[in-house]
Amino acid sequence: MPREKSSETTSPTRKRTPRKGASPPAAELVYPGFVDPQQRAALIARAAYFRAMNRGFDPGYELEDWLSAEAEVDAELMRGTAESARV
């Protein structure tokens, strides 16, 4: 006859320790200098505006201004030197 396990014979549940080199869960990740998407879009819009202003607001370069501003803002945020990331 098979033996039934009783609650007395089961071992207490243990917390598993993470393996070496395992990354922490996403909830525990901290991103220094994180800027929310709305702030990022505002920074890009401002940079694109100044790019357009510097070339005299000539039409036809809006996408180029936006993409250049986006690359510039993202590079600044990655470096952590953008003024708005510190605020």
C-alpha positions as CSV (number, residue, x, y, z in Angstrom):
1,M,0.0,0.0,0.0
2,P,1.4,3.4,-0.9
3,R,2.5,5.6,1.9
4,E,0.8,8.9,2.3
5,K,2.8,12.0,3.1
6,S,1.8,13.8,6.2
7,S,2.3,17.4,6.9
8,E,4.8,16.5,9.6
9,T,7.1,14.8,7.2
10,T,7.2,17.6,4.6
11,S,10.1,19.9,4.8
12,P,9.5,23.6,5.3
13,T,9.5,25.7,2.1
14,R,12.7,27.5,1.5
15,K,13.4,30.6,-0.4
16,R,15.6,29.9,-3.4
17,T,18.7,32.0,-3.6
18,P,19.3,33.5,-7.0
19,R,22.0,32.0,-9.2
20,K,25.2,33.9,-9.6
21,G,25.0,36.2,-12.6
22,A,21.2,36.1,-12.7
23,S,19.6,39.5,-13.4
24,P,17.3,40.9,-10.8
25,P,13.5,40.9,-11.5
26,A,12.3,43.8,-13.6
27,A,10.5,45.4,-10.6
28,E,13.9,45.8,-8.9
29,L,15.7,47.4,-11.8
30,V,16.6,51.0,-11.3
31,Y,17.3,53.2,-14.3
32,P,19.3,56.3,-13.3
33,G,18.3,59.4,-15.2
34,F,15.0,57.8,-16.3
35,V,12.8,60.3,-18.1
36,D,9.2,59.4,-18.7
37,P,8.0,59.3,-22.4
38,Q,6.2,62.6,-22.1
39,Q,9.3,64.4,-20.8
40,R,11.4,62.8,-23.5
41,A,9.0,63.9,-26.2
42,A,9.0,67.5,-24.8
43,L,12.8,67.5,-24.8
44,I,12.8,66.3,-28.4
45,A,10.2,68.8,-29.5
46,R,12.3,71.6,-28.0
47,A,15.5,70.5,-29.6
48,A,13.7,70.1,-33.0
49,Y,12.3,73.6,-32.6
50,F,15.7,75.1,-32.0
51,R,17.1,73.2,-35.0
52,A,14.4,74.6,-37.2
53,M,14.9,78.1,-35.8
54,N,18.7,77.9,-36.5
55,R,18.0,77.2,-40.2
56,G,15.3,79.9,-40.5
57,F,12.2,77.6,-40.3
58,D,12.7,76.6,-44.0
59,P,9.9,74.1,-44.8
60,G,10.5,70.5,-45.7
61,Y,13.0,69.6,-43.0
62,E,10.6,68.8,-40.2
63,L,11.3,65.1,-40.1
64,E,15.0,65.6,-40.3
65,D,14.9,68.1,-37.5
66,W,12.8,65.6,-35.3
67,L,15.0,62.6,-36.0
68,S,18.2,64.6,-35.3
69,A,16.8,66.0,-32.1
70,E,15.6,62.6,-31.0
71,A,19.1,61.1,-31.5
72,E,20.7,64.1,-29.7
73,V,18.3,63.9,-26.7
74,D,18.7,60.1,-26.5
75,A,22.5,60.4,-26.5
76,E,22.3,63.0,-23.8
77,L,20.0,60.9,-21.7
78,M,22.2,57.8,-22.1
79,R,25.2,59.8,-20.9
80,G,23.2,61.2,-18.0
81,T,24.2,64.8,-18.8
82,A,20.9,66.2,-19.9
83,E,19.8,69.1,-17.7
84,S,16.2,67.8,-17.5
85,A,17.3,64.3,-16.4
86,R,18.9,65.9,-13.3
87,V,15.8,67.9,-12.4
